[in-house]
Amino acid sequence: MVDNFQMMPASRLKEELKSSEPRRAVLILRELARRGEEFSKEETVELVRKFSGNICLSSIVLFLGDWEVAEDLVHIHDDFSVFLKNVSDSVEAYLDKIAASLTPSKFCQIFKRLSPRQRAEALRWMQRNERKDLVGIAAYALKDANARVRANAVEALEKLVDDTPKLVRLLKHKLNDENNRVRANAALAIWRRTGIRGFGILEEMIRTGTLWQRASAAYALGEIGTPLAFEILTRNFPTGFEEIDRNIIKAVAKCDVPQKIEWLLSIDPADLEEDVYVWYVEAITELAKENTQLKQRLEDLCNLPGKRGAIARLFSKGI
C-alpha cells in the first residue's frame, strides 16, 4: 500500500515521521517542506537525534526547523562541517540565520568544527557584519594551518580592530608568513593604518620574493596607489614573468599619480607577451575615457593586424 501523504494533515504527518524508517521519512519531510510547515526547536532536536546517522535527513529536518537549534546540533554530529554543507547554501547564509543569538563562545564552538573553506567564509561573514565581539576568534585564526583562512583573518582584523598599535602587534608577525597573500594583506593593512610601515616588506617581496609573492606585492602596491608605491612598481618592471608584469601594469593604472600616463605610453606594446598585452590594453582602455593621449594609443592598437588588433577593438567598444 502506497501512503498518500498529500491527503494527510500536517499533524498526522509529524506523528508518522516519529516512527518512520529513513526512506519513508524523506518523503514525509518533502511533503511538509512543500507545505511550508515548521518544527519547534524541541521537535527539531528530537528528529535530528533520531536521524543523526543520516546527514541528509538531519539537514532536511533542520531546514524545516528552528535555526537556533544549531547550538544543540554541534554536539550531535561528529562532522559538523559536512552537516553544515548540506543544510545551507553557504556558511555566511547559515550565520545570518542565527546571528541574533551568536555569542563569542557559541561562534568559537562552531568555528573550530568547520572545514578550512568554511572557516574562511565565517571570517568573511565576521568582517561583513563588523562583529567586533569576535575579534579574539579572528586573532586565533591567524595561526590557522590554511593560508586562505589566515589571509581572511588579516582582512577581518583590519576591519574589526580600531586600536592601531594593537592591530600592528597582531599583524606584524604575518609580514613573514610563508604565503604571499597573507603577507601582502598584512602589509597593506598596516600601511592603511600607519601610512608608511608595510612598504618595506612589499618592496622586498616584489624584488626578491617567489613568483606569486611578487605578483601579490604588486597588487597590494596598486591598492596603496601613492607616489612611493608607483615608484616601487615601475622600478621593478619588466620582470620577464607574465604573472608579475600584468599585475604591475594593472597596479600602476590604479595609482593616484599623473606620471602613470607617461609611463604607460612609454611601454612598447610589441615588447609585451600576449597575456600581458591583454592586461595593458584593458588598463589603457579604462584610462583612455579621460585622456586623449591614451585614447590615441588605443586607436593605434585597434589598427594593428591580426589578434592584437582584434583584442584592442574588443576592449575599445565602450569608448
N, C-alpha and C positions, 0 to 999 in steps of 0.2 A: 504493500500500500504506500502510495506517494503522499507525503504531507503537503497540504495546500496552505503554505504559510501566509499567503496573501489574504486568506479568508479569516485568519486568526487575529484577535485583538492583541494589542501590544503587551498587555498584562499576561496573557496566556503564553505569548512567545518568550517572555522573560522567564517564566516558570519552566517552560520546556528547555530553555537553554541550560538551566542548572543541572539537568540530568542527561544532557545530550553528549554523544561522542563527538570528537573534533570535526569530522566531515559534516555532520548534521548541524553542528553549532555554527559553522561558517555560513551556511545557508540562512540560518535564523538571523545571524548578525547582519548579513547583507540586506535582508528584508527590513530589519529595524533601521539600518542606516538609510535605506531608500525612503523611509517614512520620516526621517529626521528625528528619531527617538533619541533620548539621552539616558544615561545612567547616573545615579548618585555616586558620590565618592565611595560609599560603603559597598554598593553593588559592583562598582568597577574593581575595587581591590579584591573582592571575593572571586570575581570571574577571572581576573588576571592570575590569581593564585591557583585557581582550578586548571587554567590552560597554560601555566608557566612553562611547560615543556614545549609548547608550540608558539614560536616567536611571532608568527604572522597572526595567529588568533589573538594573542595578547595585544598586538598592535591595533587590531580592529576594535577590541574592547576599549582600549584607551582612547581611540579616536571617537568612540561613542560617548565616552565618559567625561569626568571632570579632570581637566589638565592639572589641577592641584595635586592629583594623586601621584604625580611623579616622585614626590619625596618618599613615598612608600615603595614605589616600584624600583628605586635604586637598590633596595635591599633584596628584592625578589629575583632579579635577573643577574646571572653571572656575567653575561656580556651585555652590559647596558648600551654600549656603542652600537651594537647590531640592533638591539631593540629600538633605539632612537632613530636609526637609519630607516627602519620600517614604519615608524609611527609618524614621521613628519618629513616634509619636503627638504627641510634644512634645519640645522641646529638653531640658527637665528630665528626661524619661524617658531620653533618649539619654545625658545626662551622668551619670545614675545608673549606667548600664551600664558606663561607662569611668572612674568616679570614682577607683578604686584607683590608676590609672596617670596621672591627670590632673595633670601638673606645671604650674606657672605659665606656662612657655614654650609648652607644648602647648595650654593653655587660651587663651592670648593668640592663638596661631595660628588656632585655631578661631573665637574671638570676633570677630576682625576680618573674617571672611568670612560672618558671619551677617547676616540681614535685620534691620531695626530691631526688629520684633516678637520675633524670636528672641533678639536681644541683651538685650531687656527680660526675657525668660524666663530667660536664662542668669544674669542678675544676681539674679533671684528665687531661682534654684537655689543660687547662691553664698551668699546670705543664709540660706536654709533650712538649708544644710549647714554653716554657720559656717566657711567656708573662708577663714581669716584669711591664708593664704598668697597669696590672690588680691586682697588689698587694692589693690595697685597698678593692677590692671585696673579695679576699681570706681572708683578715683580718675580714671583715664583716661576712663572713661565719663561723668564729669561734664561733659565738653566735647562730648559727642555732639550731632549736629545734631537728633536726635529727642528731643522733650520727655519721652516716656514712658520712654525709656532713662535720661535724666538723673534723672528722679524716682525710678526704681528704684535708680539708683546711690546716691542720697542715703540711701534706706532701707537698702541693703546696708552702706554705710559706717557708719551708726549702729550696726548690729549687730556689725560686724567690728572697728572701731577702739576699743580700750579706753582709749587716752590722750585725755582730754577736750580739752586745748589743741590737740592735733593734729587732732581731729575738727572743732573750731571753725575752725581755719585752713583746712581742706579745704572746709567748707560755707559760710563767711561770704560768699563771692562769689555763691553761689546764692541768697542773700537778695534779690538784684536780678535774678534770672533773669526772662526775658520771659514764662515760663509760670507760670500760677497754682499748679499742683500742685507744681511744683519748688520754688517759693518757700515755699509752705505746709509742705512736707515738711522743708525746711531749717530753717525757723523752729521747727517742732515738735521736730526732733531736737536743736537747740541748746538749746531750753528744757528738754528732758528731762535734759540733762547739766548745765546751769548753773543752772537754777532761775529765771532771770529774763530772760536775753538771749533775744531772739526775740519777746518781747511787742510791742516797738516796731514791728517790720515787720508783724506780724499786725494790730495796731491800725490802722496806716496802710492796709493792704490792705482791711480791712473798711470803712473810712471813705471812702477816695478811689480805690480800685482799679477795674478793669473789673468787669463783672458777675460773671464767673467767678472773678476774683481775690477778690472779696468773698465769694462762696459758699465758696471753698476756705479762706479765712481763718476763716470761721465753723466749718467742720468741724474745723480744727486747734484752735481755741479750745475746742471741745467735748471734744476728746481731752485737752487740758490740764485742764480742769474745775475750776480753782481759783476762789476768790472774785474775783480780778482778771479772770480770763477771763470769769466770769459778768457782771461789771460792764461789760466792753467789749461783750459780746454784747447785753445788754439796753439799753445806751445807744444802740445802733445799730439798734434795732427800733422801728417797722417801716421798711422801705426803699421799699416800693412795688413791689418786684420779687419775684415768686413764688420764683424760684430761690434768692434770698438769704434771704428771710424763712422759708422752710421749713427751710433749713439752720440758721438761728439757733434756731428752736424746737426742733429735734432736738438741737442742741448744748447748749442750756440744760438740757434734760431729762437730759443726761449729766453735768452739773456736780455736783460733790460739795458742794453748799451747800443749807441748808434753805430759803433765800429763794426757790428756784426754784418751790416750790409756790405761794407767794403770787403770784409773777409770772405763772405760767400761769393762775391763777384770775382775774387782773386783765384778761386778754385777753377781749374780747367776740367770741365765735365768729362773730357776724353780720358783723363787720368784715373777716373773712378771705376772701381769694379761695378758690375751691373747692379748688385744688391744695394751697394752704397749709393749709386746713381739714383735709384728709385727714391731713397730717403732724401737725397739732395733736391730732387725735383719737388717732392712733397713739401719740403721746408721752404723753398723759394716761392712755391705757389701760394702758400698761406701769407707770406710777407709781401708778395707782389701786389696784393689788393690795395696796399697803401704806399707802394714805392715804384716809381716809374722805371728806375734802372733794373730792378729785378723783374719787372713786367716785360721789359725788352729782352732780358736774358731768357725768360721763359718762352717768349715768341721765337727766339733763335733756336731754342731746343726743340720746339714744335716743328721746325723746318728741317730737322735732321732726318736723314733717310733711315729706313729700317725700324727696328724695335725701339731704339732710344727716342726717336721722334714720336712714335706711337704712344710711348709711356708719357711723354710730356703733354701730348694732346689730350690724353685721358685725364690727367690731373688738372689741366687748364680749363676744362669745360665750365667750371663755376665762376670764372673771372670775366 
